[in-house]
Amino acid sequence: MVDLKYEVLKLSTSEVARRDRLDYWRTHVNLNQNPLSYNFCGQRDFDGGMCVQRYGSREHNEASFFQLVEFASNRLEYRRPRNLLTEDDESQLLVIPLAGHVTLTQGRDEVRLEPGNHIGLLHMRQELIFANNDGVRALLLTVPPGKLAGNAPLALDQQRGTLPHVVALARSLAAHPQPDTLSGRAFVETYARLLELLALSLDERWTAEQTRVAAMVEAAKAYVAAHSADPHVTPDSIAEHLGYSRRTLENALKTTAGITPHQLLRNSRLDRAQKRLENPFDDSTLDRIAADAGFLLYDTFRRAFVERHQVPPRQWRAAYRRHVGRT
């Protein structure tokens, strides 16, 4: 089933005539970030492209609107002067440079962002300047109102606390911009955990060790939620992706969540399969459902399902459908 709330849009100025490229870029950036003013630095020939992933609607429920934009372009300066401010826009914008550099200015602060150095956090209700050089590539993540402290700084040290995991999760989301490889549910779950980790990095009450362990566990849960359907994902590959040893990951999960990486992965796959079994419109074979959930062998899926529910998948599906038919 197609998730109508999750959408992916890929746009490039190469799709329009050169004389129309500036207006094309303005139109689509304004749709994503609300009105801005633009200084194309005298360029008549502008190149830019973006991939937009979004879930929900900014107009209908800003608190649950999640949007990730990956863009690359020529040199450009964006401004939001006082006359373009939107009073009810309480969101923030997380800026993660991947190539080139970005300079952010807000209030009396100005910071230059480069890959691996700092990431930026703009308050969209305040005047701002966003300037990038030629060859820039960056991720822009909308932070819904109320998710972070209002006094968050403009620049964040990318190596601080949970921020390496925030960047890793953002990169992971950007690497799978297709509805057929990343469901709306997986996008939202990963995005929500990313925001939790970002908030955690700003909470000075946490000790460095608490932050490190909590970040590891949240990052593992988010990665598994997004990728457990891949049968090649294993406890070892999860640990490798996060940059830790398997033993370190096992200790963190056991201490905070009471489970092992293997159990976390198995539970996520079982959840995926159970959702399919309970869908009255899904007539896929049990083998297909098991494979799509990430199980290499049907027998492995069946044993794990029986261990959880004390009945085999086929019986669970039949009983659930009979129940639905009576309601």
Sequence and secondary structure as in RCSB ss.txt:
>XXXX:A:sequence
MVDLKYEVLKLSTSEVARRDRLDYWRTHVNLNQNPLSYNFCGQRDFDGGMCVQRYGSREHNEASFFQLVEFASNR
LEYRRPRNLLTEDDESQLLVIPLAGHVTLTQGRDEVRLEPGNHIGLLHMRQELIFANNDGVRALLLTVPPGKLAG
NAPLALDQQRGTLPHVVALARSLAAHPQPDTLSGRAFVETYARLLELLALSLDERWTAEQTRVAAMVEAAKAYVA
AHSADPHVTPDSIAEHLGYSRRTLENALKTTAGITPHQLLRNSRLDRAQKRLENPFDDSTLDRIAADAGFLLYDT
FRRAFVERHQVPPRQWRAAYRRHVGRT
>XXXX:A:secstr
   TTEEEEEEEGGGS GGGHHHHHHHHHHHHH   EEE TT SS  EEEEEEEES TTT GGG EEEEEEEESS
EEEEE GGG  TT   EEEEEEEES EEEEETTEEEEE TTTEEEEEETTS EEEEE TTEEEEEEEE TTSS T
T  SEEETTSTTHHHHHHHHHHHHT   TTTS HHHHHHHHHHHHHHHHHHT TTS HHHHHHHHHHHHHHHHHH
HHTTSTT  HHHHHHHHTS HHHHHHHHHHHTS  HHHHHHHHHHHHHHHHHT TT    HHHHHHHHT S HHH
HHHHHHHHHSS HHHHHHHHHHHHHH 
